[in-house]
Amino acid sequence: MTDHLDSFFQHDAELAWEPTEPGVKRKIMAYGEDLMVVRVVFEAGAVGKAHQHPHRQASYVESGSFDVTIDGRTERLTAGDTFFVPADLIHGVVAIKAGQLIDSFTPMRKEFL
């Protein structure tokens, strides 16, 4: 597999949104074999249900407020905060206030394509 898209540069307005769960949508911003960056938008009260995957994940809270649970521990995070999820740990989020997360995964999430 080659790196994503036909350009080094991506323009947000040209990238497609995909609904994932009620009140949640995502947009794949860029990816290559060993890295993927995804913007995820949550309406207030929306839930990113608890799940696990073999990818490592680092996420940046771009806006809003989220209760983030990782391996049974929950913290409220707001704009500018980050969290890291090691491979295979159960994690999920609840949007307390509408907002956006920027998720990075390594390796890339092939199932998102």
Backbone bond lengths (Angstrom), bond angles and torsions (degrees), N, CA, C in turn:
res aa  C-N    CA-C-N  psi(-1)  N-CA   C-N-CA  omega(-1)  CA-C   N-CA-C  phi
1 M - - - 1.444 - - 1.523 108.94 -
2 T 1.301 116.16 144.09 1.460 120.37 178.30 1.521 109.59 -101.69
3 D 1.318 115.29 170.87 1.461 119.80 178.02 1.519 110.04 -66.06
4 H 1.341 114.54 155.92 1.456 122.95 -171.87 1.516 114.06 -65.53
5 L 1.297 113.82 142.56 1.448 125.09 171.79 1.526 112.11 65.34
6 D 1.287 115.14 178.87 1.460 120.87 -174.15 1.510 112.17 -103.42
7 S 1.329 117.15 15.04 1.457 120.33 -174.45 1.515 110.04 -147.84
8 F 1.314 115.73 156.02 1.454 120.11 172.43 1.514 111.07 -73.46
9 F 1.329 117.40 -19.76 1.458 122.49 -171.28 1.525 110.42 -115.94
10 Q 1.323 115.78 140.10 1.464 121.55 177.70 1.521 108.52 -124.25
11 H 1.317 116.61 143.29 1.464 121.90 178.54 1.519 107.83 -112.69
12 D 1.318 115.37 121.36 1.460 122.18 -173.35 1.522 112.36 -49.61
13 A 1.320 118.22 -42.85 1.463 121.77 -176.79 1.529 112.47 -62.98
14 E 1.324 117.76 -19.65 1.463 121.38 -177.37 1.529 113.14 -95.96
15 L 1.321 117.53 -4.43 1.465 121.51 -177.48 1.527 110.00 -94.94
16 A 1.326 116.83 141.21 1.466 122.29 -174.30 1.531 112.79 -86.28
17 W 1.347 115.27 143.68 1.461 122.13 172.87 1.519 109.09 -88.07
18 E 1.322 115.44 148.00 1.458 122.07 175.80 1.525 108.35 -130.91
19 P 1.359 117.92 122.31 1.469 118.41 175.25 1.527 109.62 -69.06
20 T 1.343 116.16 141.19 1.465 119.06 -178.32 1.525 112.71 -118.97
21 E 1.314 116.48 -42.51 1.458 123.12 178.52 1.529 105.95 -147.26
22 P 1.320 119.15 166.55 1.475 118.88 178.37 1.530 111.55 -54.73
23 G 1.334 115.19 124.93 1.461 120.23 178.76 1.510 115.09 78.47
24 V 1.351 117.38 10.15 1.462 121.87 -178.11 1.530 109.36 -132.18
25 K 1.336 115.86 134.86 1.467 120.59 173.27 1.520 108.38 -140.29
26 R 1.345 115.34 155.43 1.459 119.62 -179.19 1.518 110.33 -134.56
27 K 1.338 113.06 158.16 1.455 121.91 178.98 1.528 106.80 -137.32
28 I 1.334 116.80 121.66 1.460 120.44 176.00 1.519 107.23 -75.63
29 M 1.324 115.58 117.78 1.461 120.53 -175.84 1.521 112.00 -86.80
30 A 1.308 117.45 -38.32 1.463 122.49 179.03 1.521 108.33 -168.69
31 Y 1.338 116.03 155.18 1.459 118.70 173.02 1.513 110.93 -160.91
32 G 1.308 112.43 156.41 1.450 123.61 169.85 1.508 106.79 -140.47
33 E 1.291 118.39 -179.99 1.467 122.19 -175.33 1.530 112.94 -53.71
34 D 1.330 117.71 -37.10 1.459 119.59 -173.39 1.528 114.33 -113.48
35 L 1.351 117.86 10.75 1.461 120.09 -179.89 1.517 110.16 -157.19
36 M 1.331 116.46 140.87 1.465 122.29 174.93 1.516 108.47 -139.99
37 V 1.339 116.22 138.77 1.463 122.80 176.59 1.521 107.89 -120.26
38 V 1.347 115.57 129.13 1.460 121.69 -174.33 1.526 109.80 -133.93
39 R 1.345 116.74 133.38 1.475 122.00 172.85 1.526 106.84 -93.91
40 V 1.344 116.74 130.42 1.462 121.64 179.95 1.527 107.83 -125.00
41 V 1.336 115.77 126.00 1.463 122.25 -178.55 1.522 108.96 -109.56
42 F 1.333 115.61 131.97 1.464 122.70 -179.03 1.520 110.24 -120.61
43 E 1.321 116.85 133.60 1.457 120.68 167.51 1.525 107.36 -76.96
44 A 1.340 116.91 158.39 1.467 120.34 177.38 1.529 109.36 -56.50
45 G 1.319 116.58 133.19 1.454 122.39 179.25 1.518 114.88 86.43
46 A 1.320 117.73 -10.45 1.471 120.33 179.91 1.528 110.47 -68.25
47 V 1.326 114.42 151.48 1.459 121.19 -175.21 1.527 110.20 -120.99
48 G 1.302 115.46 130.23 1.466 121.63 165.40 1.516 104.90 -94.72
49 K 1.343 116.24 96.60 1.467 120.25 -169.84 1.523 112.76 -57.67
50 A 1.313 115.17 152.84 1.463 121.89 -178.88 1.526 109.56 -59.47
51 H 1.319 115.37 133.72 1.456 122.12 -178.64 1.529 108.81 -157.97
52 Q 1.308 115.49 175.12 1.463 120.86 175.36 1.519 108.29 -145.71
53 H 1.323 115.77 157.62 1.454 121.72 178.83 1.530 108.36 -156.17
54 P 1.325 117.11 161.86 1.467 119.94 -176.90 1.528 113.81 -79.64
55 H 1.321 117.14 2.65 1.467 121.58 -179.30 1.521 110.21 -90.47
56 R 1.334 116.16 148.34 1.458 120.23 169.28 1.524 107.07 -83.74
57 Q 1.326 116.58 143.39 1.462 121.39 -175.87 1.518 110.51 -132.18
58 A 1.331 115.64 132.12 1.459 122.08 171.33 1.523 106.09 -121.65
59 S 1.331 116.79 130.35 1.457 120.70 -176.08 1.516 111.19 -128.67
60 Y 1.328 115.08 142.06 1.463 124.39 179.05 1.521 108.01 -115.20
61 V 1.340 116.29 128.71 1.461 120.71 176.93 1.530 106.97 -83.43
62 E 1.315 115.15 104.57 1.461 120.24 -178.34 1.530 111.04 -76.75
63 S 1.338 116.40 -37.88 1.461 120.96 178.53 1.517 108.98 -158.98
64 G 1.328 116.15 164.72 1.454 121.08 177.91 1.515 113.19 87.88
65 S 1.321 113.87 -164.81 1.464 122.26 -179.35 1.521 107.68 -142.82
66 F 1.328 116.40 133.03 1.463 121.86 -174.84 1.516 111.20 -134.90
67 D 1.327 116.68 138.69 1.452 121.08 164.71 1.528 105.94 -90.21
68 V 1.314 115.45 114.58 1.468 121.80 -176.41 1.522 107.69 -108.26
69 T 1.336 115.64 127.18 1.461 120.98 178.64 1.521 108.75 -115.29
70 I 1.328 115.71 125.70 1.456 122.35 177.33 1.521 107.83 -130.81
71 D 1.327 115.89 119.64 1.461 121.65 177.27 1.532 111.64 53.45
72 G 1.336 116.35 40.93 1.464 122.14 176.00 1.514 115.36 84.95
73 R 1.312 118.90 -2.57 1.471 122.48 179.56 1.529 109.02 -107.42
74 T 1.333 117.01 129.18 1.465 122.06 -176.73 1.520 110.81 -117.02
75 E 1.335 115.02 135.89 1.463 121.88 173.60 1.518 108.87 -137.41
76 R 1.326 116.37 148.09 1.462 121.71 174.55 1.522 108.61 -88.23
77 L 1.332 115.59 124.49 1.453 121.93 179.87 1.523 109.70 -118.33
78 T 1.327 116.05 145.94 1.460 122.26 -179.81 1.528 109.33 -128.86
79 A 1.326 115.69 178.85 1.467 121.65 -175.76 1.525 111.79 -47.96
80 G 1.316 115.13 130.87 1.455 121.98 -179.54 1.514 114.18 96.26
81 D 1.334 118.01 -16.32 1.466 121.83 179.16 1.529 110.32 -81.48
82 T 1.321 115.61 162.41 1.459 121.41 178.97 1.523 110.20 -136.53
83 F 1.322 115.51 162.33 1.462 120.18 170.51 1.517 109.71 -146.30
84 F 1.328 114.99 155.38 1.458 123.03 -179.44 1.516 109.10 -125.00
85 V 1.331 116.19 135.53 1.462 121.98 178.62 1.526 108.48 -121.17
86 P 1.335 117.66 111.44 1.464 119.31 174.32 1.532 110.48 -64.44
87 A 1.304 116.74 161.15 1.460 121.83 179.20 1.524 111.33 -54.54
88 D 1.324 115.06 139.36 1.463 124.69 170.52 1.529 116.12 71.93
89 L 1.336 119.51 6.97 1.466 120.15 175.26 1.525 109.74 -87.48
90 I 1.321 115.99 140.25 1.461 121.09 177.70 1.522 108.66 -72.71
91 H 1.337 115.70 132.63 1.460 121.06 -178.44 1.527 110.27 -152.49
92 G 1.319 115.50 158.65 1.457 121.49 177.84 1.511 109.62 -169.79
93 V 1.334 116.92 170.83 1.453 121.74 -178.67 1.522 110.49 -137.86
94 V 1.331 114.63 155.79 1.470 122.95 170.21 1.517 106.38 -128.67
95 A 1.327 116.23 127.68 1.461 120.56 179.00 1.527 109.18 -81.11
96 I 1.314 116.34 109.88 1.464 121.38 176.64 1.525 109.21 -74.71
97 K 1.332 116.08 -43.26 1.468 124.11 171.38 1.515 107.00 -123.34
98 A 1.315 117.69 145.56 1.462 120.81 177.90 1.521 109.42 -50.76
99 G 1.329 116.47 142.76 1.453 118.56 -178.81 1.510 113.08 -174.31
100 Q 1.338 114.20 -173.69 1.452 121.59 -177.78 1.517 110.89 -132.90
101 L 1.325 114.10 142.75 1.457 122.21 171.69 1.519 108.39 -115.14
102 I 1.319 116.43 144.76 1.458 121.91 169.19 1.527 105.71 -109.43
103 D 1.325 115.70 110.26 1.462 122.10 -177.31 1.523 110.07 -100.21
104 S 1.320 116.00 136.50 1.462 122.42 173.10 1.516 107.73 -119.98
105 F 1.318 115.87 135.27 1.456 121.40 -178.46 1.520 110.10 -126.34
106 T 1.336 115.17 140.98 1.452 120.12 170.77 1.526 108.22 -136.68
107 P 1.322 119.41 129.67 1.457 123.94 -10.40 1.523 110.82 -67.34
108 M 1.319 117.17 -179.71 1.465 121.34 -178.92 1.533 111.25 -60.65
109 R 1.330 116.07 157.03 1.475 122.78 178.33 1.528 108.63 -91.32
110 K 1.307 117.59 88.84 1.469 121.61 -177.37 1.520 111.74 -58.32
111 E 1.336 117.29 -30.90 1.463 120.10 -178.73 1.529 112.40 -69.39
112 F 1.329 118.63 -12.61 1.466 121.85 176.88 1.532 111.75 -79.41
113 L 1.321 117.40 -16.55 1.473 120.48 -175.68 1.518 112.09 -82.62
